[in-house]
Amino acid sequence: MASPIPIVDIFAGPGGLGEGFSALGRDTARPFFETAIAAEMDRHAHKTLTLRSFYRQFPHQKAPKSYYDYISGRRETPYTDETLTEWNNASQKVLHVELGKTKDDALLDEKLKVSLKGKDEWVLLGGPPCQAYSTIGRWQYKSSGGHDIGKDSRAHLYKQYLRIIHKHCPKIFIMENVRGLLSSKYFALIMDDLKKPNSRGQKYKLYSIVQPLDKSASPKLEPSDFLIHSEEYGIPQRRHRVIIMGVLETCVVAPGILNKLDRAVSVDTAIGDLPKLRSGLSKLENTDTNWRSVVSKIITTEHQISGEKIPEKLENLTQKSDLLPKIRKYAHQEFFEWVHDKTLETVLNHETRGHIERDLARYYFASNFALKNGVSPRDKNFPQRLDPNHKSWKKNKFNDRFRVQVYDQPSTTIVSHISKDGHSFIHPDPMQCRSLTVREAARLQTFPDNYFFEGPRTQQYKQVGNAVPPLLAYQIAQVVARVLNEDH
């Protein structure tokens, strides 16, 4: 039996790309891909990656009880004496390195040399840190002569990606980045660099995996042809990202493209089965009783002003729940099967953060507005009594500062900034009166429920926001696998 194709995942974050590729064939005797090396500089994401690498040492959803006890908080380590070998194997595959530093680059090169063992058929994955390419990132470096992101060292980390392509010569690479890359002055440069010969003198052809090639003429792809609209491919999120696929020119097989779905996966499909929770209180004593008192007053005031019937008594919600998701009949069975794990005894990373009383009133108004109107309110829709003390408020600069993720639509893009501010990620249920939890954000990113995020909650949010949706990566892996299968 042939061995799995090695994948190398650099700038890996918590492992979204690697998770999707590792999932291909995981229910069979031989997974199609297997992570040889994953590299990440953030220590919390590195810890998450290592834990997931340990999970993948076992058949799908058949990790040892010690793993499930660890992620449920019942033991200190995910391994036992019997599974220490698997833990050590996982730890060897996941490197805590900062690419661009001489010592770390040398360590990665040595690990690749040992792990790949001279194999020609392997795949490089990665998304060089993208903040400098984002619209906001470029705005921060605006000068009189236009946008100059050259001052930000993160803008040049793609050169580390290029270095590994040139030195180690993968057969295929997948490079991911934000859509802001398309309009930056660096896009043409990056495309030219990606086409340059590697150390063996081999060049790469670059492909879009969403735009079919024109077989009747020499195709010329536009920058926008590399943009993937995730909601068109079963991801419950309007996440638009650049994906570039490079294939050695010696490969005679041209890649196919991703298959669009007829219907989008909604926020309700993604998170509606998770246990209901109350928000935390950041200024008052954070008790269930105080929360019910505060929110009951908010609801009564809002409905007295609007003249609408006051809802029935609030549920006795808690900030964290030991309940499991409610099994529902899913229109999107693939999503259900992708995220659920019947072995879990609780929902992981599902605890709310605290909010001030004034924001709770804004959250209730906003989610109630979205429930009635099918859209999140803009600043002009808010009554004056709920105006925040922001100079830019109602000046059309940030007119959707308080944004609800509407039930029957895909969410907006889950970004790393969710770690600092929940205003753009308000839960659609007015009676919960809160922002999204880490697990809800992870569901919208299509991370399986047994994927545990390490570190403080702020760092968990950041990891989720920075990731490639694993279910999208799984579909990309299918495109890559067809090329490798047919090119023999």
C-alpha positions in Angstrom: 0.0 0.0 0.0 1.3 3.4 -1.0 2.2 5.9 1.8 0.2 9.1 2.2 1.5 12.1 0.3 3.4 14.4 2.7 2.2 17.9 3.2 4.2 20.8 4.7 2.2 23.5 6.4 4.0 26.8 7.1 2.6 29.9 8.7 0.1 27.2 9.8 -1.8 29.1 12.5 -4.1 26.6 14.4 -4.0 24.3 11.3 -7.0 25.0 9.1 -5.3 24.0 5.8 -3.6 21.0 7.3 -6.8 19.8 8.9 -8.7 19.9 5.6 -5.9 18.0 3.7 -5.5 15.5 6.5 -9.2 14.7 6.4 -9.1 13.4 2.8 -9.4 9.6 3.0 -9.2 9.6 6.8 -12.1 7.1 7.0 -10.2 4.6 4.9 -7.2 2.4 5.5 -4.9 5.0 4.0 -5.4 8.8 4.3 -4.4 10.5 1.1 -2.3 13.2 2.8 -0.3 13.3 6.0 1.4 16.2 7.6 5.2 15.8 7.5 5.9 19.2 9.1 3.8 22.1 10.4 5.5 25.4 11.4 4.1 28.2 13.4 5.6 31.1 15.4 2.7 31.8 17.8 3.1 29.7 21.0 -0.6 29.2 21.6 -1.3 28.2 18.0 1.7 25.9 18.1 0.2 24.2 21.2 -3.1 23.8 19.4 -1.3 22.4 16.3 0.6 19.9 18.5 -2.6 18.7 20.2 -4.3 18.2 16.8 -1.3 16.4 15.4 -1.6 14.0 18.4 -5.3 13.5 17.6 -4.4 12.6 14.0 -2.1 9.8 15.1 -5.3 7.7 15.6 -8.2 6.7 13.3 -10.8 9.4 12.8 -12.8 10.1 16.0 -11.1 7.2 17.7 -8.5 9.1 19.7 -7.9 7.7 23.2 -10.0 8.6 26.2 -7.1 10.6 27.6 -7.5 13.0 24.7 -11.2 13.6 25.3 -10.6 13.9 29.1 -7.9 16.5 28.4 -10.0 18.7 26.1 -12.9 18.4 28.6 -10.6 19.6 31.4 -10.5 16.4 33.3 -6.8 15.6 33.1 -3.5 17.5 32.7 -2.1 15.8 29.6 -3.8 14.4 26.5 -1.5 11.3 26.5 -0.7 8.5 28.9 2.3 6.2 29.2 0.7 4.0 26.5 0.4 6.8 24.0 3.6 8.8 24.8 5.1 7.6 21.5 2.3 9.1 19.6 2.6 12.3 21.5 6.3 12.5 20.8 5.7 11.8 17.1 3.2 14.7 17.0 5.6 17.0 18.8 8.4 16.2 16.3 6.1 17.2 13.4 5.1 20.6 14.8 7.8 23.3 15.0 7.7 26.5 17.0 9.8 28.7 14.7 9.8 32.2 13.3 10.6 32.0 9.7 13.1 34.6 8.5 15.4 34.0 11.5 18.6 32.2 10.4 18.5 29.6 13.2 14.8 28.8 12.7 15.2 28.6 8.9 18.0 26.1 9.3 16.0 24.0 11.7 13.1 23.9 9.3 15.4 23.0 6.4 16.9 20.1 8.4 13.5 18.9 9.5 12.2 19.0 5.9 15.3 17.1 4.6 14.7 14.3 7.2 10.9 14.1 6.9 10.6 14.2 3.1 13.5 11.8 2.6 14.1 13.0 -1.0 10.5 12.5 -2.1 9.5 14.5 -5.2 5.8 14.2 -4.6 4.7 16.4 -1.8 2.6 19.5 -1.2 3.5 22.9 0.4 0.7 24.7 2.1 0.7 28.2 3.7 -0.6 31.7 4.1 2.2 34.2 4.9 0.9 36.6 7.6 -1.6 38.7 5.7 -2.3 41.8 8.0 -0.1 44.0 5.9 -2.0 43.2 2.7 -5.5 43.8 4.2 -7.3 47.1 3.5 -6.9 48.2 7.1 -3.2 47.1 7.2 -2.4 49.1 4.1 -4.3 52.1 5.4 -2.0 52.1 8.4 1.0 52.6 6.1 -0.6 55.2 3.9 1.7 58.0 2.7 1.3 61.0 0.4 2.5 58.8 -2.5 -0.1 56.2 -1.8 -0.1 53.0 0.2 3.4 51.8 1.2 3.3 48.5 3.0 7.0 48.0 2.4 7.6 49.4 5.8 5.8 46.4 7.3 8.1 43.4 7.6 5.1 41.1 7.4 4.6 42.1 3.8 7.8 40.3 2.9 7.3 37.1 4.7 6.0 35.6 1.5 9.7 35.5 0.5 10.1 32.7 3.1 7.4 30.8 1.3 9.3 31.4 -1.9 12.5 30.3 -0.4 11.1 26.9 0.6 9.6 26.4 -2.9 12.9 27.2 -4.5 15.1 25.1 -2.1 12.9 22.1 -1.4 10.9 21.9 -4.7 7.3 20.7 -3.9 5.4 19.2 -6.7 2.4 21.4 -5.8 1.9 24.4 -3.6 -1.2 26.2 -2.2 -0.7 29.8 -1.2 -3.5 31.6 0.7 -3.9 35.3 1.4 -6.4 38.1 1.9 -8.2 39.7 -1.0 -6.3 43.0 -0.3 -3.3 41.3 -1.9 -5.0 41.6 -5.3 -4.9 45.4 -5.3 -1.5 45.8 -3.8 1.6 46.6 -5.8 3.0 43.3 -4.6 0.6 41.0 -6.4 2.3 41.0 -9.8 5.7 40.7 -8.1 4.5 37.7 -6.1 3.1 36.0 -9.3 6.3 36.5 -11.2 8.3 35.1 -8.3 6.1 32.1 -7.9 6.8 31.2 -11.6 10.6 31.4 -11.3 12.6 28.1 -11.6 13.3 26.2 -8.4 16.8 25.0 -7.4 16.3 22.1 -9.9 15.5 24.4 -12.8 11.8 23.5 -12.7 9.1 26.2 -13.2 5.6 26.3 -11.9 2.3 26.9 -13.7 -0.2 29.0 -11.6 -3.8 28.1 -11.5 -7.1 29.4 -10.2 -9.3 26.7 -8.6 -12.5 28.5 -9.2 -12.1 29.7 -12.8 -12.0 27.0 -15.5 -9.2 27.2 -18.1 -10.2 28.1 -21.6 -9.0 25.1 -23.6 -9.4 26.9 -27.0 -6.8 29.6 -26.3 -3.9 30.4 -24.0 -5.7 31.5 -20.9 -4.8 34.8 -19.2 -6.0 34.9 -15.6 -6.9 38.2 -14.0 -6.1 38.8 -10.3 -9.7 38.5 -9.4 -9.8 34.9 -10.8 -7.8 33.8 -7.8 -10.5 35.0 -5.3 -12.6 32.3 -3.6 -16.0 33.2 -2.2 -16.2 30.7 0.6 -20.0 30.9 0.9 -20.4 29.4 -2.5 -18.7 26.2 -1.4 -20.6 25.2 1.7 -18.8 27.5 4.2 -21.3 29.3 6.4 -19.3 32.5 6.1 -18.8 35.2 3.4 -15.0 34.8 3.6 -13.2 36.0 0.4 -9.6 34.9 0.1 -6.9 34.6 -2.5 -5.9 31.0 -3.3 -3.0 30.4 -5.7 -2.2 26.8 -6.8 1.2 26.2 -8.3 2.0 22.9 -10.1 5.3 21.9 -11.6 5.3 22.4 -15.3 6.4 18.8 -15.8 3.0 17.8 -14.6 0.8 17.0 -17.6 -2.5 17.3 -15.7 -4.3 20.6 -15.3 -6.2 21.0 -12.0 -10.0 21.1 -11.9 -12.0 23.6 -10.0 -14.1 23.6 -6.8 -17.8 22.6 -7.2 -20.2 25.3 -6.1 -23.3 24.4 -4.0 -26.8 25.4 -5.0 -27.6 26.8 -1.6 -25.5 28.5 1.1 -25.0 27.2 4.6 -26.5 29.6 7.1 -25.5 30.9 10.5 -28.5 29.0 12.0 -27.3 25.7 10.4 -23.8 26.3 11.7 -24.5 27.3 15.3 -28.2 27.0 16.0 -27.8 23.6 17.7 -25.3 24.8 20.3 -26.4 25.3 23.9 -27.8 28.8 24.6 -25.7 31.0 26.9 -26.0 34.3 28.6 -23.4 37.0 28.2 -21.0 37.9 30.9 -21.1 41.1 32.9 -17.9 43.2 32.9 -18.9 46.0 35.3 -21.4 44.3 37.6 -21.0 41.2 39.7 -21.2 38.5 37.1 -24.0 36.3 38.3 -26.9 34.6 36.5 -29.4 36.6 38.7 -27.8 40.0 37.9 -27.7 39.2 34.2 -31.4 38.3 34.2 -32.2 41.5 36.1 -30.2 43.7 33.7 -31.5 42.1 30.5 -35.1 41.9 31.7 -34.9 45.7 32.3 -33.4 46.2 28.8 -36.1 44.1 27.1 -39.0 45.8 29.0 -37.7 49.3 28.2 -37.3 48.5 24.5 -40.7 46.9 24.1 -42.4 49.7 26.1 -40.9 52.2 23.7 -41.8 50.2 20.6 -45.2 49.2 21.8 -44.5 45.6 21.0 -45.5 42.7 23.3 -42.9 42.0 26.0 -41.5 38.5 25.5 -42.1 35.8 28.1 -39.8 35.4 31.0 -36.1 34.9 30.3 -34.7 31.4 30.3 -32.3 30.5 33.1 -29.2 30.8 31.0 -25.6 30.4 32.3 -22.3 31.7 30.9 -21.1 28.2 30.2 -23.0 25.0 29.6 -22.3 21.3 29.9 -25.1 20.4 27.6 -24.4 18.9 24.2 -25.7 20.2 20.8 -29.3 19.4 20.1 -29.4 17.0 17.2 -31.5 18.5 14.4 -32.5 17.5 10.9 -29.9 19.2 8.7 -30.4 20.4 5.2 -26.7 20.3 4.9 -25.8 16.8 6.0 -22.1 17.2 5.0 -21.7 20.1 7.4 -23.3 18.2 10.2 -21.1 15.1 9.7 -18.0 17.3 9.3 -18.4 19.1 12.7 -20.0 16.6 15.0 -18.3 14.0 17.2 -20.6 11.7 19.2 -17.8 10.9 21.6 -17.7 14.5 23.0 -19.4 14.9 26.4 -19.5 18.7 26.3 -19.1 21.6 23.9 -15.5 22.9 23.8 -14.4 26.6 23.9 -18.0 27.6 24.4 -18.1 30.3 27.1 -19.2 33.9 26.7 -17.2 37.0 27.5 -18.3 40.0 29.5 -20.0 43.1 28.2 -21.0 46.4 29.7 -24.7 47.1 30.4 -25.0 49.7 27.6 -23.6 47.3 25.0 -26.1 44.6 26.1 -28.9 47.1 25.3 -27.3 47.7 21.9 -26.9 44.0 21.3 -30.6 43.4 22.1 -31.8 46.1 19.9 -29.5 45.1 17.0 -30.4 41.3 17.1 -34.1 42.1 17.5 -33.9 44.4 14.5 -32.1 41.7 12.4 -34.7 39.1 13.4 -37.6 41.4 12.2 -35.9 42.8 9.1 -33.5 40.1 7.9 -30.5 42.5 7.9 -28.2 43.9 10.6 -28.9 47.5 11.5 -26.7 50.3 10.4 -25.8 53.2 12.7 -28.6 55.3 11.3 -31.1 52.6 12.5 -30.1 53.0 16.2 -32.2 55.2 18.4 -30.4 58.2 19.9 -30.7 56.7 23.4 -28.4 53.9 22.3 -25.7 56.0 20.6 -22.2 55.1 21.8 -19.7 57.9 22.6 -17.7 57.6 19.4 -16.8 60.6 17.2 -17.3 58.5 14.0 -20.7 57.3 15.0 -23.4 58.2 12.4 -20.8 59.8 10.2 -20.8 56.9 7.7 -17.3 55.8 8.5 -18.0 52.7 10.4 -21.7 52.5 10.0 -22.0 48.8 10.9 -20.0 48.9 14.1 -22.7 46.8 15.8 -23.3 43.9 13.4 -25.5 40.9 13.9 -24.8 37.6 12.2 -28.2 37.0 10.6 -29.8 33.6 11.1 -30.7 32.6 7.6 -27.5 33.9 5.9 -23.8 33.0 5.9 -21.9 35.1 8.5 -19.6 38.0 7.6 -15.8 37.2 7.7 -14.5 35.9 11.0 -11.4 37.9 11.5 -8.7 37.9 14.2 -10.0 41.2 15.5 -12.9 39.2 17.1 -10.4 38.6 19.9 -10.6 42.3 20.9 -14.1 43.3 20.0 -17.4 41.4 19.7 -19.5 44.2 18.4 -19.2 42.9 14.8 -20.2 39.4 15.8 -23.5 39.7 17.7 -25.4 36.5 18.2 -28.7 36.5 16.2 -30.8 35.4 19.2 -31.9 38.6 21.0 -32.6 36.6 24.2 -29.0 35.6 24.6 -27.9 39.2 24.2 -24.2 38.6 23.5 -21.4 38.2 21.0 -20.2 34.9 19.6 -18.2 32.4 21.6 -15.0 30.8 20.3 -16.8 27.6 19.4 -19.5 29.5 17.4 -16.8 31.4 15.5 -15.0 28.0 15.0 -18.2 26.5 13.7 -18.5 29.3 11.2 -15.0 28.5 10.2 -15.9 24.8 9.9 -13.6 23.5 12.6 -14.8 20.1 13.9 -16.2 20.2 17.4 -13.4 18.0 18.7 -10.8 20.6 17.6 -9.6 22.2 20.8 -8.0 25.7 20.9 -5.3 26.2 23.4 -4.4 29.4 25.3 -6.4 32.2 26.9 -9.8 33.0 25.3 -8.4 36.1 23.5 -5.8 33.9 21.8 -8.4 31.2 20.9 -10.4 33.9 19.1 -7.3 35.1 17.3 -6.4 31.6 16.1 -9.9 30.9 14.8 -10.0 34.2 12.9 -6.6 33.7 11.3 -7.4 30.2 9.9 -8.4 28.8 6.6 -11.8 27.0 6.9 -10.9 23.3 7.1 -14.0 22.3 5.1 -12.8 24.6 2.3 -9.3 23.2 2.6 -10.8 19.7 2.3 -12.3 20.6 -1.1 -9.0 22.1 -2.2 -7.3 18.9 -1.2 -9.6 17.0 -3.5 -8.5 19.2 -6.4 -4.9 18.6 -5.5 -5.4 14.8 -5.1 -6.9 14.5 -8.5 -3.8 16.0 -10.1 -1.5 13.7 -8.2 -3.6 10.6 -9.0 -3.8 11.4 -12.7 -0.2 12.5 -13.2 1.3 9.0 -13.5 
